[in-house]
């Protein structure tokens, strides 16, 4: 492994320098995701993690689960900005705006300012993300609205999406990966 950082503070491992286990983890990640995005460039160093993180992350790709792209981006922007992680926050700011979320609402989310959504599902996702990311009590009213509007599948998709992106944000924050970092060409 090179000691020269290639992705923030992390020095990526060229494929031909990986152990057989790391290559298997890399291949599992590529099979699941089709590429090696963001933190997976780092997670591939841990082959057991790479083998499970790829398919888990692939679950959250558009069309694979119960949330719309706008709902996904609301939750992701809340959690990545909560952890002050530049790379995923900037990437998902762009994706949220591309998904049609109003710029003022996206910027409010990123700045930790209150905002509201006319769409009931989007509002519930926003409230869930805010409550959970700030370690607050989930009120009975929010719980009941979430069950009614999202159902248990939608609720668990929001929660596990936020958990996944907590890992993403913390990994990229620890390695100080800046907005727009590209890493090694593979």
MIDREN-511815 format. One line per 5 residues: number of its first residue (from 0); for each residue y, x, z of N, C-alpha, C, O. Coordinates in nm, 3 decimals, decimal comma. Layout:
BEGIN
NUM) Y/X/Z/Y/X/Z/Y/X/Z/Y/X/Z; ...;
This chain:
BEGIN
0) -0,118/0,085/0,000/0,000/0,000/0,000/0,123/0,089/0,000/0,131/0,186/0,075; 0,216/0,055/-0,083/0,343/0,125/-0,087/0,419/0,097/0,042/0,408/-0,012/0,098; 0,495/0,193/0,087/0,578/0,172/0,205/0,717/0,124/0,167/0,798/0,095/0,255; 0,746/0,117/0,037/0,877/0,073/-0,009/0,880/-0,079/-0,015/0,800/-0,140/-0,088; 0,971/-0,142/0,060/0,979/-0,289/0,056/1,006/-0,341/-0,085/1,088/-0,286/-0,159;
5) 0,936/-0,447/-0,120/0,954/-0,509/-0,252/0,997/-0,655/-0,241/1,045/-0,714/-0,338; 0,980/-0,713/-0,122/1,010/-0,854/-0,100/1,070/-0,864/0,040/0,998/-0,882/0,138; 1,202/-0,853/0,048/1,265/-0,841/0,178/1,219/-0,711/0,241/1,226/-0,606/0,178; 1,174/-0,717/0,365/1,125/-0,597/0,436/0,977/-0,570/0,409/0,923/-0,471/0,458; 0,912/-0,655/0,333/0,769/-0,644/0,311/0,739/-0,563/0,185/0,800/-0,584/0,080;
10) 0,646/-0,471/0,197/0,600/-0,392/0,083/0,473/-0,459/0,029/0,367/-0,450/0,091; 0,485/-0,525/-0,085/0,370/-0,595/-0,143/0,262/-0,496/-0,184/0,287/-0,378/-0,211; 0,141/-0,548/-0,188/0,025/-0,467/-0,227/-0,007/-0,496/-0,374/-0,033/-0,611/-0,409; -0,006/-0,394/-0,459/-0,052/-0,417/-0,597/-0,199/-0,462/-0,594/-0,276/-0,419/-0,508; -0,236/-0,546/-0,688/-0,371/-0,601/-0,690/-0,477/-0,492/-0,687/-0,576/-0,504/-0,615;
15) -0,457/-0,387/-0,764/-0,558/-0,281/-0,770/-0,566/-0,196/-0,643/-0,656/-0,114/-0,629; -0,472/-0,215/-0,551/-0,473/-0,143/-0,423/-0,522/-0,232/-0,308/-0,536/-0,186/-0,195; -0,548/-0,360/-0,337/-0,597/-0,453/-0,235/-0,743/-0,425/-0,205/-0,817/-0,375/-0,290; -0,783/-0,459/-0,082/-0,925/-0,454/-0,048/-0,994/-0,568/-0,125/-0,928/-0,657/-0,179; -1,125/-0,563/-0,130/-1,201/-0,670/-0,197/-1,170/-0,805/-0,132/-1,158/-0,906/-0,202;
20) -1,156/-0,807/0,002/-1,125/-0,932/0,073/-0,985/-0,982/0,036/-0,964/-1,102/0,017; -0,889/-0,889/0,026/-0,754/-0,928/-0,012/-0,750/-0,980/-0,156/-0,679/-1,076/-0,186; -0,826/-0,918/-0,244/-0,833/-0,967/-0,382/-0,893/-1,107/-0,385/-0,847/-1,192/-0,462; -0,994/-1,133/-0,303/-1,052/-1,267/-0,296/-0,949/-1,367/-0,245/-0,940/-1,479/-0,297; -0,870/-1,330/-0,144/-0,763/-1,415/-0,094/-0,656/-1,438/-0,199/-0,608/-1,551/-0,216;
25) -0,620/-1,334/-0,270/-0,522/-1,344/-0,380/-0,574/-1,440/-0,487/-0,501/-1,529/-0,533; -0,699/-1,422/-0,526/-0,758/-1,508/-0,630/-0,764/-1,653/-0,585/-0,741/-1,743/-0,665; -0,795/-1,676/-0,458/-0,797/-1,814/-0,405/-0,656/-1,874/-0,410/-0,640/-1,991/-0,442; -0,557/-1,794/-0,378/-0,419/-1,841/-0,381/-0,378/-1,876/-0,525/-0,317/-1,980/-0,548; -0,411/-1,790/-0,619/-0,378/-1,815/-0,760/-0,451/-1,938/-0,810/-0,394/-2,019/-0,883;
30) -0,577/-1,953/-0,772/-0,655/-2,070/-0,814/-0,592/-2,199/-0,762/-0,585/-2,299/-0,833; -0,547/-2,196/-0,638/-0,490/-2,317/-0,576/-0,348/-2,345/-0,623/-0,312/-2,461/-0,644; -0,267/-2,241/-0,641/-0,125/-2,260/-0,668/-0,084/-2,221/-0,810/0,022/-2,262/-0,858; -0,167/-2,143/-0,878/-0,132/-2,100/-1,013/-0,036/-1,982/-1,017/-0,005/-1,927/-1,123; 0,012/-1,944/-0,900/0,107/-1,833/-0,889/0,110/-1,789/-0,743/0,040/-1,845/-0,658;
35) 0,192/-1,689/-0,714/0,203/-1,636/-0,578/0,347/-1,651/-0,533/0,424/-1,555/-0,536; 0,386/-1,775/-0,490/0,526/-1,799/-0,454/0,560/-1,758/-0,311/0,472/-1,747/-0,226; 0,687/-1,736/-0,286/0,744/-1,715/-0,154/0,656/-1,641/-0,056/0,619/-1,526/-0,081; 0,622/-1,704/0,056/0,551/-1,634/0,164/0,409/-1,596/0,126/0,349/-1,511/0,192; 0,354/-1,656/0,022/0,217/-1,621/-0,015/0,208/-1,477/-0,062/0,101/-1,416/-0,058;
40) 0,321/-1,420/-0,106/0,325/-1,278/-0,141/0,292/-1,194/-0,018/0,237/-1,084/-0,029; 0,328/-1,246/0,100/0,303/-1,177/0,227/0,169/-1,220/0,284/0,093/-1,136/0,332; 0,141/-1,348/0,281/0,017/-1,400/0,340/-0,107/-1,342/0,275/-0,212/-1,337/0,339; -0,097/-1,298/0,150/-0,214/-1,244/0,081/-0,265/-1,117/0,151/-0,380/-1,078/0,132; -0,180/-1,055/0,232/-0,221/-0,938/0,310/-0,331/-0,977/0,410/-0,413/-0,894/0,447;
45) -0,331/-1,102/0,451/-0,429/-1,156/0,545/-0,525/-1,245/0,465/-0,497/-1,363/0,448; -0,637/-1,190/0,416/-0,722/-1,265/0,323/-0,777/-1,396/0,376/-0,790/-1,492/0,300; -0,812/-1,403/0,505/-0,863/-1,529/0,559/-0,755/-1,636/0,556/-0,783/-1,752/0,523; -0,632/-1,599/0,589/-0,521/-1,692/0,583/-0,495/-1,734/0,438/-0,475/-1,853/0,411; -0,494/-1,639/0,347/-0,466/-1,669/0,205/-0,564/-1,772/0,149/-0,527/-1,858/0,070;
50) -0,689/-1,762/0,191/-0,791/-1,854/0,139/-0,768/-1,999/0,183/-0,806/-2,091/0,112; -0,705/-2,019/0,299/-0,678/-2,155/0,344/-0,534/-2,199/0,315/-0,509/-2,317/0,293; -0,440/-2,106/0,315/-0,299/-2,140/0,294/-0,273/-2,186/0,151/-0,190/-2,274/0,129; -0,342/-2,129/0,055/-0,322/-2,169/-0,085/-0,353/-2,316/-0,108/-0,267/-2,390/-0,156; -0,474/-2,360/-0,075/-0,506/-2,502/-0,093/-0,420/-2,593/-0,005/-0,383/-2,702/-0,049;
55) -0,389/-2,551/0,117/-0,306/-2,633/0,205/-0,167/-2,650/0,144/-0,115/-2,761/0,139; -0,106/-2,541/0,098/0,026/-2,548/0,033/0,022/-2,629/-0,095/0,118/-2,698/-0,129; -0,090/-2,621/-0,167/-0,102/-2,696/-0,292/-0,102/-2,847/-0,267/-0,064/-2,924/-0,354; -0,144/-2,888/-0,149/-0,142/-3,031/-0,114/-0,001/-3,087/-0,124/0,017/-3,206/-0,155; 0,100/-3,004/-0,100/0,238/-3,050/-0,095/0,310/-3,038/-0,229/0,433/-3,049/-0,234;
60) 0,238/-3,015/-0,334/0,300/-3,012/-0,466/0,320/-3,155/-0,517/0,242/-3,243/-0,482; 0,423/-3,177/-0,597/0,451/-3,314/-0,646/0,328/-3,381/-0,707/0,252/-3,321/-0,783; 0,312/-3,506/-0,670/0,202/-3,586/-0,723/0,071/-3,570/-0,648/-0,027/-3,638/-0,679; 0,067/-3,480/-0,551/-0,058/-3,454/-0,478/-0,066/-3,531/-0,347/-0,172/-3,534/-0,284; 0,044/-3,591/-0,304/0,045/-3,657/-0,173/0,143/-3,773/-0,175/0,193/-3,809/-0,282;
65) 0,171/-3,833/-0,060/0,237/-3,963/-0,054/0,389/-3,963/-0,062/0,449/-4,070/-0,076; 0,453/-3,849/-0,054/0,599/-3,845/-0,051/0,658/-3,824/-0,191/0,598/-3,758/-0,276; 0,776/-3,883/-0,213/0,848/-3,856/-0,338/0,910/-3,717/-0,330/0,916/-3,657/-0,223; 0,955/-3,667/-0,442/1,019/-3,536/-0,444/1,144/-3,536/-0,355/1,169/-3,440/-0,283; 1,220/-3,643/-0,359/1,341/-3,652/-0,276/1,305/-3,651/-0,127/1,369/-3,583/-0,047;
70) 1,201/-3,728/-0,090/1,158/-3,731/0,050/1,111/-3,593/0,095/1,144/-3,547/0,204; 1,034/-3,528/0,009/0,985/-3,393/0,038/1,102/-3,300/0,065/1,102/-3,226/0,163; 1,200/-3,303/-0,023/1,312/-3,209/-0,011/1,398/-3,237/0,112/1,455/-3,144/0,170; 1,408/-3,361/0,153/1,481/-3,392/0,276/1,414/-3,320/0,393/1,480/-3,249/0,468; 1,284/-3,339/0,409/1,211/-3,278/0,521/1,214/-3,126/0,512/1,233/-3,058/0,613;
75) 1,194/-3,072/0,393/1,191/-2,926/0,378/1,328/-2,865/0,407/1,337/-2,762/0,473; 1,434/-2,927/0,359/1,568/-2,874/0,386/1,601/-2,878/0,535/1,663/-2,786/0,588; 1,559/-2,984/0,602/1,582/-2,991/0,746/1,512/-2,875/0,816/1,574/-2,806/0,897; 1,385/-2,852/0,787/1,308/-2,754/0,864/1,342/-2,610/0,824/1,348/-2,524/0,912; 1,362/-2,580/0,697/1,392/-2,441/0,661/1,531/-2,400/0,709/1,552/-2,285/0,748;
80) 1,627/-2,493/0,705/1,760/-2,459/0,756/1,758/-2,448/0,908/1,833/-2,370/0,966; 1,672/-2,526/0,973/1,657/-2,515/1,118/1,619/-2,373/1,158/1,669/-2,320/1,258; 1,530/-2,311/1,080/1,484/-2,175/1,110/1,575/-2,068/1,048/1,547/-1,949/1,060; 1,681/-2,110/0,981/1,781/-2,018/0,923/1,716/-1,913/0,834/1,744/-1,794/0,844; 1,629/-1,961/0,747/1,558/-1,873/0,656/1,620/-1,885/0,517/1,610/-1,990/0,453;
85) 1,685/-1,779/0,472/1,766/-1,783/0,350/1,687/-1,818/0,224/1,728/-1,905/0,147; 1,575/-1,752/0,203/1,501/-1,768/0,077/1,455/-1,913/0,055/1,488/-1,971/-0,049; 1,380/-1,974/0,148/1,334/-2,110/0,120/1,446/-2,213/0,129/1,443/-2,314/0,058; 1,545/-2,190/0,215/1,653/-2,287/0,228/1,733/-2,295/0,099/1,763/-2,404/0,051; 1,768/-2,180/0,043/1,844/-2,179/-0,082/1,762/-2,238/-0,197/1,814/-2,312/-0,280;
90) 1,634/-2,203/-0,201/1,547/-2,256/-0,307/1,537/-2,408/-0,298/1,544/-2,477/-0,400; 1,521/-2,460/-0,177/1,505/-2,604/-0,162/1,638/-2,679/-0,166/1,640/-2,799/-0,191; 1,747/-2,611/-0,143/1,878/-2,672/-0,168/1,890/-2,704/-0,317/1,932/-2,813/-0,356; 1,851/-2,607/-0,400/1,855/-2,629/-0,546/1,758/-2,740/-0,586/1,794/-2,828/-0,664; 1,636/-2,736/-0,532/1,536/-2,838/-0,567/1,578/-2,977/-0,522/1,554/-3,075/-0,593;
95) 1,640/-2,987/-0,406/1,685/-3,117/-0,355/1,790/-3,177/-0,448/1,786/-3,296/-0,479; 1,883/-3,096/-0,492/1,987/-3,144/-0,583/1,927/-3,178/-0,718/1,968/-3,276/-0,781; 1,831/-3,099/-0,765/1,763/-3,129/-0,892/1,684/-3,260/-0,882/1,668/-3,331/-0,981; 1,634/-3,291/-0,763/1,558/-3,414/-0,742/1,650/-3,536/-0,734/1,602/-3,650/-0,724; 1,780/-3,513/-0,737/1,874/-3,624/-0,739/1,937/-3,659/-0,605/2,008/-3,759/-0,595;
100) 1,912/-3,579/-0,503/1,979/-3,605/-0,375/2,126/-3,564/-0,390/2,155/-3,459/-0,446; 2,218/-3,646/-0,340/2,359/-3,613/-0,352/2,392/-3,480/-0,283/2,345/-3,453/-0,172; 2,473/-3,399/-0,348/2,508/-3,267/-0,296/2,565/-3,276/-0,155/2,531/-3,193/-0,070; 2,649/-3,373/-0,128/2,711/-3,385/0,005/2,605/-3,409/0,113/2,618/-3,359/0,224; 2,501/-3,485/0,080/2,396/-3,512/0,178/2,310/-3,387/0,200/2,272/-3,357/0,313;
105) 2,280/-3,316/0,093/2,201/-3,192/0,105/2,279/-3,091/0,189/2,223/-3,028/0,278; 2,407/-3,076/0,160/2,489/-2,981/0,233/2,504/-3,020/0,380/2,511/-2,933/0,466; 2,509/-3,150/0,409/2,513/-3,195/0,548/2,383/-3,157/0,618/2,387/-3,106/0,730; 2,270/-3,180/0,554/2,142/-3,144/0,614/2,139/-2,995/0,645/2,104/-2,955/0,756; 2,176/-2,914/0,548/2,170/-2,769/0,566/2,265/-2,720/0,675/2,236/-2,622/0,744;
110) 2,377/-2,788/0,690/2,474/-2,751/0,792/2,447/-2,813/0,928/2,522/-2,789/1,022; 2,340/-2,891/0,939/2,308/-2,955/1,066/2,399/-3,071/1,100/2,410/-3,111/1,216; 2,464/-3,125/0,999/2,555/-3,237/1,020/2,482/-3,368/0,996/2,386/-3,371/0,919; 2,525/-3,476/1,060/2,458/-3,604/1,037/2,485/-3,657/0,896/2,592/-3,635/0,839; 2,388/-3,726/0,844/2,403/-3,795/0,716/2,311/-3,917/0,721/2,237/-3,935/0,817;
115) 2,316/-3,998/0,619/2,233/-4,118/0,614/2,195/-4,145/0,469/2,263/-4,102/0,376; 2,086/-4,218/0,452/2,034/-4,250/0,320/2,019/-4,401/0,306/1,977/-4,469/0,401; 2,053/-4,454/0,190/2,039/-4,597/0,163/1,892/-4,638/0,150/1,854/-4,748/0,189; 1,811/-4,548/0,095/1,669/-4,575/0,079/1,600/-4,567/0,216/1,612/-4,466/0,286; 1,530/-4,673/0,253/1,468/-4,681/0,385/1,367/-4,570/0,411/1,362/-4,514/0,521;
120) 1,286/-4,537/0,311/1,187/-4,429/0,327/1,258/-4,295/0,348/1,221/-4,218/0,437; 1,360/-4,269/0,267/1,433/-4,143/0,282/1,498/-4,134/0,419/1,500/-4,027/0,480; 1,552/-4,245/0,468/1,616/-4,246/0,600/1,514/-4,217/0,710/1,543/-4,140/0,802; 1,397/-4,276/0,700/1,293/-4,253/0,801/1,246/-4,107/0,795/1,228/-4,045/0,900; 1,227/-4,052/0,676/1,187/-3,912/0,663/1,294/-3,822/0,727/1,261/-3,731/0,802;
125) 1,420/-3,849/0,697/1,531/-3,772/0,754/1,529/-3,779/0,907/1,538/-3,677/0,974; 1,518/-3,900/0,961/1,518/-3,915/1,107/1,399/-3,846/1,170/1,414/-3,779/1,273; 1,281/-3,860/1,111/1,162/-3,791/1,163/1,185/-3,641/1,164/1,158/-3,574/1,264; 1,233/-3,588/1,052/1,253/-3,443/1,040/1,355/-3,394/1,142/1,334/-3,289/1,204; 1,462/-3,467/1,161/1,565/-3,426/1,256/1,511/-3,429/1,399/1,532/-3,335/1,476;
130) 1,443/-3,537/1,435/1,390/-3,550/1,570/1,286/-3,442/1,597/1,290/-3,375/1,701; 1,193/-3,424/1,505/1,086/-3,327/1,527/1,137/-3,184/1,525/1,092/-3,102/1,605; 1,231/-3,151/1,437/1,280/-3,013/1,429/1,369/-2,975/1,546/1,389/-2,857/1,574; 1,422/-3,074/1,615/1,508/-3,045/1,729/1,438/-3,071/1,863/1,503/-3,078/1,968; 1,306/-3,086/1,858/1,228/-3,101/1,981/1,270/-3,221/2,064/1,273/-3,215/2,187;
135) 1,302/-3,330/1,996/1,348/-3,450/2,065/1,235/-3,552/2,076/1,136/-3,544/2,003; 1,251/-3,645/2,166/1,155/-3,754/2,185/1,157/-3,846/2,064/1,264/-3,882/2,016; 1,041/-3,884/2,016/1,031/-3,982/1,908/1,037/-4,120/1,972/0,946/-4,160/2,044; 1,144/-4,191/1,945/1,162/-4,323/2,006/1,058/-4,421/1,952/1,003/-4,403/1,843; 1,032/-4,524/2,030/0,939/-4,628/1,986/0,989/-4,692/1,857/0,910/-4,723/1,767;
140) 1,121/-4,713/1,847/1,178/-4,775/1,727/1,155/-4,691/1,603/1,116/-4,744/1,499; 1,178/-4,558/1,612/1,153/-4,471/1,496/1,005/-4,471/1,462/0,968/-4,479/1,345; 0,919/-4,463/1,563/0,775/-4,465/1,539/0,735/-4,593/1,465/0,663/-4,587/1,365; 0,783/-4,707/1,513/0,746/-4,834/1,450/0,799/-4,844/1,307/0,729/-4,891/1,218; 0,924/-4,800/1,285/0,979/-4,802/1,148/0,901/-4,709/1,057/0,875/-4,744/0,942;
145) 0,863/-4,592/1,106/0,787/-4,497/1,025/0,651/-4,555/0,987/0,608/-4,544/0,872; 0,583/-4,617/1,084/0,453/-4,678/1,053/0,470/-4,787/0,949/0,390/-4,797/0,855; 0,573/-4,869/0,963/0,595/-4,979/0,869/0,632/-4,927/0,730/0,581/-4,978/0,630; 0,719/-4,827/0,723/0,774/-4,782/0,594/0,687/-4,677/0,526/0,668/-4,682/0,404; 0,632/-4,582/0,603/0,556/-4,471/0,544/0,405/-4,487/0,561/0,328/-4,433/0,482;
150) 0,364/-4,560/0,663/0,222/-4,568/0,695/0,176/-4,436/0,757/0,251/-4,338/0,758; 0,056/-4,435/0,808/0,005/-4,316/0,876/-0,015/-4,199/0,781/0,000/-4,084/0,821; -0,050/-4,227/0,655/-0,065/-4,119/0,557/0,070/-4,053/0,535/0,080/-3,930/0,537; 0,174/-4,131/0,513/0,307/-4,076/0,493/0,358/-4,000/0,615/0,418/-3,894/0,602; 0,333/-4,055/0,732/0,376/-3,989/0,856/0,309/-3,853/0,868/0,376/-3,753/0,894;
155) 0,178/-3,848/0,850/0,109/-3,719/0,863/0,148/-3,624/0,752/0,148/-3,502/0,773; 0,182/-3,675/0,634/0,231/-3,586/0,528/0,366/-3,524/0,567/0,387/-3,405/0,544; 0,456/-3,602/0,626/0,585/-3,547/0,670/0,562/-3,441/0,778/0,618/-3,332/0,771; 0,480/-3,472/0,876/0,458/-3,380/0,988/0,393/-3,250/0,942/0,439/-3,142/0,978; 0,288/-3,260/0,862/0,220/-3,138/0,819/0,303/-3,060/0,716/0,295/-2,938/0,711;
160) 0,382/-3,130/0,635/0,476/-3,061/0,544/0,573/-2,978/0,626/0,600/-2,862/0,593; 0,626/-3,037/0,733/0,720/-2,963/0,818/0,651/-2,845/0,888/0,711/-2,739/0,904; 0,527/-2,864/0,929/0,453/-2,754/0,989/0,431/-2,641/0,890/0,448/-2,523/0,923; 0,393/-2,678/0,769/0,373/-2,577/0,664/0,503/-2,501/0,638/0,503/-2,378/0,632; 0,612/-2,574/0,623/0,738/-2,508/0,592/0,798/-2,437/0,713/0,886/-2,352/0,696;
165) 0,753/-2,469/0,833/0,790/-2,386/0,948/0,726/-2,249/0,932/0,792/-2,147/0,956; 0,599/-2,245/0,892/0,532/-2,117/0,867/0,599/-2,041/0,754/0,619/-1,920/0,762; 0,633/-2,112/0,647/0,703/-2,051/0,534/0,833/-1,988/0,581/0,859/-1,870/0,557; 0,916/-2,069/0,648/1,049/-2,023/0,690/1,040/-1,907/0,788/1,115/-1,810/0,776; 0,950/-1,917/0,885/0,941/-1,810/0,984/0,891/-1,680/0,921/0,940/-1,572/0,955;
170) 0,794/-1,690/0,830/0,745/-1,570/0,761/0,858/-1,503/0,685/0,878/-1,382/0,696; 0,931/-1,582/0,606/1,036/-1,525/0,523/1,156/-1,479/0,605/1,225/-1,385/0,566; 1,181/-1,543/0,719/1,288/-1,497/0,808/1,248/-1,365/0,875/1,331/-1,274/0,886; 1,124/-1,355/0,920/1,080/-1,232/0,986/1,091/-1,112/0,893/1,133/-1,004/0,935; 1,053/-1,131/0,769/1,058/-1,022/0,671/1,194/-1,013/0,602/1,211/-0,934/0,508;
175) 1,291/-1,093/0,647/1,429/-1,088/0,598/1,436/-1,095/0,445/1,503/-1,016/0,381; 1,364/-1,193/0,390/1,361/-1,211/0,245/1,486/-1,287/0,204/1,505/-1,401/0,245; 1,573/-1,225/0,123/1,698/-1,290/0,085/1,679/-1,396/-0,024/1,577/-1,399/-0,094; 1,778/-1,481/-0,036/1,782/-1,581/-0,143/1,766/-1,508/-0,277/1,832/-1,408/-0,303; 1,678/-1,560/-0,360/1,663/-1,508/-0,495/1,571/-1,386/-0,508/1,555/-1,334/-0,618;
180) 1,512/-1,339/-0,399/1,422/-1,223/-0,408/1,308/-1,256/-0,502/1,258/-1,369/-0,502; 1,268/-1,160/-0,582/1,161/-1,184/-0,679/1,031/-1,115/-0,644/0,924/-1,164/-0,679; 1,038/-1,002/-0,576/0,916/-0,929/-0,544/0,858/-0,861/-0,665/0,923/-0,850/-0,769; 0,735/-0,815/-0,651/0,667/-0,742/-0,759/0,638/-0,834/-0,876/0,613/-0,953/-0,859; 0,643/-0,777/-0,993/0,598/-0,849/-1,112/0,447/-0,840/-1,115/0,389/-0,732/-1,105;
185) 0,383/-0,956/-1,128/0,236/-0,958/-1,127/0,185/-1,001/-1,262/0,064/-1,009/-1,282;
